[in-house]
Amino acid sequence: MPVAAPASPARARRADRLAAMRRGLPAGMRTTPRLALRPFHRRDAEALVESVCSSLPELSRWLPWPHPRYGRSDALRFIRDSQTAWEEGRAHDFALRSHTDGVTHLGNISVWPTSRREQAGEVGYWVRSDHTGQGIATEAAARVLQVAFEEIGLHRVVLRVAVGNRASERVAEKLGFVREGLLRKEVLVAGTWLDHSLWSLLDEEFRRQRAGYAERGWLVGRA
């Protein structure tokens, strides 16, 4: 009588990841030593507008959506779409706040699945201009990578960085992403096609580096 071969650890991990992806992501707050990451609410509209408008020169250099007349209607549309995407499991957008100031909108960070079959996803973020250089993006991204790999169950996460955006490249480097190549003229920003570098991190790489994330103060608790 044939005997089934025992499941390999890799196959078991893949089954666990697929089960996690099917369950969906609870819409609760996640924290780091300095930050609170939470889903968006309608009450965030004014703070979001203020943050975008105060950072417009920098944001509009790298991203296609900021514009000089960005206002409450834009923010509410984003929040509505964000809530729907979360409910449907298409994307998970987090508003960034500090533990000491729960009012100021520090920026956005998002993770979204790109392929359920391949258990792949992507992260993206921005931080308001007057709070850059403080490690906020790195700390928030470390926490969202934990969400991506441990809660959503992804196997591979990519990050696309506009060529010339050295601050964002440093975030990828500090978190241990591997630079894979160049996406030529990928995004149209203010009439100019921008090249993007493509970075990736695998689940096994995250597991190896997770203790280091905690030691650097990016994650709460022990690895």
N, C-alpha and C positions, 0 to 999 in steps of 0.2 A: 504494500500500500504506500503510495507516494506520501512523503512528509514535506510539508511546506517549509521553505527556508525561513529562518528567523529574520524579522525585519531589521535592516541595517539602521544604525543611529541616524544616518543622513535621511533615510526614508521616513523614519519616525519624526524627525524634526520637520520635514516637509509636510507631513500629515498634520502636525500641530499648527504649522503656519497657515495652512489652508483652512483649518477649523477656526483659527483666530480671525482670518479675513472674512469668513462668512458671518461671524458673530456681530461684526460692526464695532464701532468705537464708542464707548460711553462718553457723553458730553459733559465731563466734569473738569474741574481745575487741575492743572499739573503745576508743580512748584520746583524751583531750584533754590539754592541758598539766597539769591537776591531777588528772584523774579516770580511772578505769578503768570501762568499761561492759561487762558480760558477762552472758550468759544465766545463769539461776538453776540451782543444784544443790541436792540434798538437804541438803548440809552448811551451806547458808545459813539453815536454818530458825531456829536459835536467835538468830542476829543479826537476822533479820527480826522475830521476836517482840519482841525487846528494843527495836528501833527503833520499831515500831508502838506498843507500850505506853508508851514514854517520850514519845511525841508524841500520845497519844490525845486530849487536850482540843482540840488544833488540828485533827487529822485528822477527828475526828467532827463538827466544825462544818461541813465542806464535803463529806465523802464518805459514802456510805451503808453501807460495809462494816465500818469499824472498830467494835469493841465492847469493853466492859470486860473480857470474859473471853477476848479474843483470845489464842490459845495455839499450841502446837506443831502440833496437828492442823490448825488453820486455815492455818498457814504451809505445812505439807506439802501440803495440798490445793491451795493456790495454786501451789506450785512444780510439782506434778504437772500441773495444768491448763496452766500456762505452758509446760512442756516439750512437751506434746501440741500446743498451739496453734502453737508455733514449727515443729514438724515438719510440721504440716499447712498452714503458711503463713497461718494466720488472725490471728496476732498475734505480736509480738516484744517480750518484756519483758526489760529490762536491770536488773541490780542495780548500784547505784552504790557505788564504793569510791574512796578517795583513794590516790594513789601512795605517800604516806607512812604510811598506816594501812590495811592490807588487811583488817582485822578488822571495824571499825565499819561497819555498814550505813547509808549516808547517805540512801538512799531508792530509789524505783523510777522508771523512765521507760519508756514503751511507745510503740510505733508499730504501727498495724494498718490493713490495707487495708479500705476500706468499699465500694468498687466497682472491680472489675477493668476493666469496660467504660469507666468514666469515669476510670480511673487515679487514684482518690481515696483518701485515707486520713486518719487522725486520730492525734494524739499526746496523751498524758496523762502526768502526773508528780506525785510528791510528794517532799518533802525533810523529813527528821527535824527536829524543832523546834529542837534546840540547834545546828543548822548552817544555819538560814535566815539570810538577809541577807548571805550570803557569795558570791552569784552562782553557786551550784552548779546551780540549776535552769536558769539561762540557758546556762551552759556545756554541761551535759548535753543540753539541748534543741537547741543548735546542732549538736552531733555527731549526734544522732538525725535531725535534718532532713537532714543530709548522707547518712545511711543511707537515709532515705525517698526522696530525690530521685535520688541517684547509684547506690544499690545496688538498692533495690526498684523504682525507675523510676516513682515517682508523679508526677503532674502537679499535684495540688492536695492540700494538707494543711490540716486544720482543727484548731482548739483550742477547747474549750469551757471557760469560766471562770465559776464561781459568782459572781453579782453580790455585791459586797462583799469579794471576795478580791482586794484591791488588789495584793498581792505577786505573784500570778499574772498579773494584768493587766500589770504592769510587765515581766514576762518577755516576754509577747507583743509589747509595744511595742518593747522593745529589739531583738527579733529581726526587727522589720519586718512583723509580721502586720497585716492590715487588719481592723478591726472591721466585721462585716457586719450585725449586728442582735442581737435579743433572742429567746431561747427561753424562753417564759413557763412558769413552774411545771413545769420539765422533770424534775427529779430529787427524789425523796422522801428527805429526810435527817432522821432523828430525829423523824418525824411532821410535818415541815414541807416543803412544796413549794418548792424553790429555783429562781429564775430563773437562766439562764445567758446570758452574752454569747457570741456566735459570732465567732471570728476565723479568717482564712484566709491562707495563703501559697501562691503559685504557683511552679512550677519556674523560670520566667524571673526572678521576683523573688529567689528564692534565689541564682541564678547572679550577679545583680547585686550582692548583698550579701555573698557568700561571702568576698571579700577583706577586707571590714570585720570579719567574724566573726574571721578570723585575726589581724587587726591588734589587736583587742581581747583577744586571748589566749584565745579560746574554742575555736579549732581548732589542730591541730598542722600546721606546714608552710605552704607558700605556697598561695595560691588558684590 
